[in-house]
Every structure is written in C-alpha cells, then in structure tokens.
Amino acid sequence: MKTLYEASNSLEAQMLHDLLQQEGIPTQVNGAYLQGGVGELPASGLVRLMVDAENYERARAVIQRWEATEVHDPAPAPAQRQNNGFAALLVGVLIGVAGSYLFFRAPLNNDGIDYNHDGVPDLIWRYSPSGTFLGSKEDRNLDGKIDYVETADRQGHVVSAEADDDFDGVFESRYRLRKGKYEVGEVDTDGDTLPDLRYHYAHGVLTSVEFLNPYTALPVRIEHYRLGVLTTAEVDADKDGKLDKRYVYSATAEVIEEQVITLAP
C-alpha cells in the first residue's frame, strides 16, 4: 500500500477514511494508536492514511477536492477588537460542541475477526469511545480488500450499507436498512453510475425486484417473490414505458398464465 495522506491527528485521518469509503475507495489508517503514546508531541508523520496503489490517483483527487473546500477565516480587522470577547466565547462553544460530537462519534475503538489467520482482520466493527456502534466493514472473499461496509446512526442502528458484490473494487450495490434489516437496495450492473435493479424487502426478506430503465428510472419489469421463488412478473411488452402484461409462474419458474394489464385511461 502507498501513503496517501499524513494526518495531523487520528480524528482527521478517520474523517478522511470515512470520506473515501463513501467514494468506494478502501483505505487503512496506520499509527492511530501511536499518537496516544507520544502525549502532547506533534503527531506529524505518525498517523497516515494508506491506500492500494491502483486506487492512489483516484483517492488523491478526493483528498485534493477536500483540501480545496477547507474554509480559512481571515484575521479580524482592528475595528473588530471590541467583539473579540464574544467571538472567543462563541468559538469556545463551537469547539465544545464539535469536541463532544467527535468524542461520541469518532471510531477510535475497533474489534474484529481474522477468518483466514493472516494477521489482518477480515470483519471489523467500529465503536465510539462511549461504546456506540458506528458500523462495520468486511472483506468477504478474503482478498485483502474491503467489499462490504455498514453505517450506523447515532443510536447505533445500521441504516445503510454499500457492497462490492462482484469483487472488482467498485461498490456498485447500496442498501437502506430499517431496524437492522434490508428495506430497499439498488444496484448499478453496468458501471454507468445509474441503478439498473431495485430490490424491495419485507422484514429483510426479498419480495420484489424492479428492472429499471436507467434513463427514465421507470421499471420495465417487476418480479415478485415468495420464499425466494418467482411467482408473478409485470412487463412492459411494447416498450412504451408502461407495464402492460403479467406472467404467472409455477414453482419451477415456468409461465403458466399470461394476463393483459388494463391501463387506466
């Protein structure tokens, strides 16, 4: 792996790590625990963000965009000195709020499982210092690359997930969860950044799949499932953007009935 960024502290490194994860770029924070061993000494060079060589250029572009958006407040003009006391108080309050947020949300505590015993955890759970679950990340095919990431809300409930289901390094599948169970999922099957499939679940169980026209986002086919078995499907047979035919399937996925869907005038 290559050094992508030398952070000023572990919180900055973790923030950038999470930012890159949202872009589908897996990274690794090195030296986060070393900083705690040097007390008040500067952390320069200790905490580093690492990335695979093939993702380095794409990751650098994300870092550069982040650096370009940083806000630097100009020094106050002499005429504003009478407001310095209030400004200092306001800054103190903001720092306190931000510090509290980072304390309860910063993923400083990790736990995990090393399935293949290579010394690198393949499943990692992240917790805040207060013990709140923040999410997890996993290398499901044990190739050394993270391919599944879960994110939790402030109550520790998993609310979203991203997956690289074909293990090509690109997170093409995204899911919304409710009470820890899948509710809706979308997949970009052809890499054009537009979803082609949309999955619907009830209590985490698949109920239907929509095949989408990526340009109109309208379904061209909707399949319905019960216990994993295809039961019916509505299809846009004449390609006019409206579902006009229904197929009924047997337990072995054979069409046993065709129905015309009557469209409202």
LINLIN-V710148 format. One record per pair of residues at least 6 apart in sequence whose ideal C-beta (glycine too) atoms are under 7 Angstrom apart, sorted by sequence separation. I is the first residue (numbers start at 0). J is the second residue. If there is no record, write none. Layout:
# LINLIN-V710148
I	J
I	J
This chain:
# LINLIN-V710148
6	12
113	119
115	121
126	132
127	133
138	144
140	146
151	157
152	158
163	169
176	182
187	193
189	195
200	206
211	217
224	230
235	241
237	243
248	254
249	255
19	26
113	120
114	121
126	133
138	145
139	146
151	158
163	170
164	171
174	181
175	182
187	194
188	195
198	205
199	206
211	218
212	219
222	229
223	230
235	242
236	243
248	255
34	42
37	45
50	58
112	120
113	121
124	132
125	133
137	145
138	146
139	147
149	157
150	158
162	170
163	171
164	172
175	183
186	194
187	195
188	196
199	207
210	218
223	231
234	242
235	243
236	244
246	254
247	255
6	15
111	120
112	121
125	134
136	145
150	159
161	170
185	194
186	195
209	218
210	219
223	232
233	242
247	256
16	26
112	122
125	135
137	147
162	172
174	184
186	196
198	208
210	220
222	232
234	244
4	15
34	45
111	122
124	135
136	147
149	160
161	172
173	184
185	196
221	232
246	257
16	28
33	45
34	46
111	123
123	135
136	148
148	160
161	173
172	184
173	185
185	197
196	208
197	209
209	221
220	232
221	233
233	245
234	246
111	124
122	135
123	136
147	160
148	161
196	209
244	257
245	258
109	123
110	124
134	148
135	149
160	174
172	186
183	197
184	198
196	210
197	211
207	221
208	222
220	234
231	245
232	246
13	28
30	45
31	46
109	124
122	137
134	149
147	162
159	174
171	186
183	198
196	211
207	222
231	246
244	259
245	260
12	28
30	46
109	125
121	137
134	150
146	162
159	175
160	176
171	187
183	199
195	211
207	223
219	235
231	247
243	259
244	260
30	47
121	138
134	151
146	163
159	176
194	211
206	223
207	224
231	248
243	260
28	46
29	47
108	126
133	151
158	176
182	200
195	213
206	224
230	248
242	260
12	31
106	125
132	151
157	176
181	200
205	224
229	248
243	262
28	48
29	49
106	126
108	128
121	141
146	166
180	200
193	213
106	127
107	128
169	190
221	242
241	262
9	31
26	48
27	49
105	127
157	179
180	202
181	203
191	213
205	227
228	250
3	26
26	49
104	127
105	128
132	155
156	179
180	203
217	240
229	252
26	50
103	127
131	155
142	166
144	168
218	242
9	34
215	240
8	34
24	50
102	128
103	129
115	141
140	166
0	27
106	133
114	141
233	260
103	131
104	133
24	54
16	48
26	58
15	48
24	57
8	42
12	46
24	58
7	42
7	43
12	48
9	46
24	61
5	43
8	46
5	44
19	58
22	61
6	46
5	47
6	48
19	61
18	61
4	48
2	47
3	48
3	49
2	49
3	50
15	62
18	65
1	49
0	49
1	50
0	50
15	65
0	51
1	52
3	55
1	55
3	58
3	59
4	62
3	62
10	101
13	105
13	106
10	105
9	107
25	144
25	145
20	148
23	169
23	170
